[in-house]
Amino acid sequence: MEIEIYNELKGIPRETFEYYKIQNERGNRFGLFPFIPHLFSIGDVEIKNVETITWNQLE
């Protein structure tokens, strides 16, 4: 993905929740960020004011 067209997600995609549910029901170990774009940085990234999402927020 090009940085010029990157848009921040407003929430966790529904497909991600479905993936978690299906893989958990199957007893599989699974990745944490399916269907969520990743951004890699060469330098430091300021995280002082980021939102923390905990596992108990997942429905």
N, C-alpha and C positions, 0 to 999 in steps of 0.2 A: 504494500500500500504506500502510496506517495504521501508525504507529510502535508502537502498542499491540500489534499482532499480528506484528511483525517477529521472525523467528528467524534467528540466524546460521547460515550453511551450515557443515556439518562437512567439506566437501570440494567439489571442482569437480563439478557435475552431469555425469552420463554424456552427456546431450544436448549439452552444451557440447563435449566431446571429439569426438562424432560430427559436430557442426557444423564444427569445425576441420578434421577429416579430409576431409569431403566438399568443403568449399570449397577446401582446399589441392589436392585431386585435380583439381578443375575449373580450377585456376589462378586462382581469384578472390581479390581482396583482400577482407578481411572484418573485421568488428568484433571487439573483444577480449573482450566480456563478454556473449555471448548466453546466455539462460536463467539469468542470475545477477542477483538483485535489486540495485538500486542505492539508496543512501541519500544524499540531499543534505543538507548542513549549512550553516546561515547563519554559524556561528562556526568557531573552530578545532577541529580533531580531533586528539587525542593519538595518535601513531603509534609511540611509543617501543618498545613491546613487541609489535608486530604481526608475524605470520609473513610472510616473503617467499617467494613462489613464483616459481621461474625457469622459463624455457621448457624446459630440459632435464629437468624433472620430468614433463612431459607424455608420456604413453605413446601 
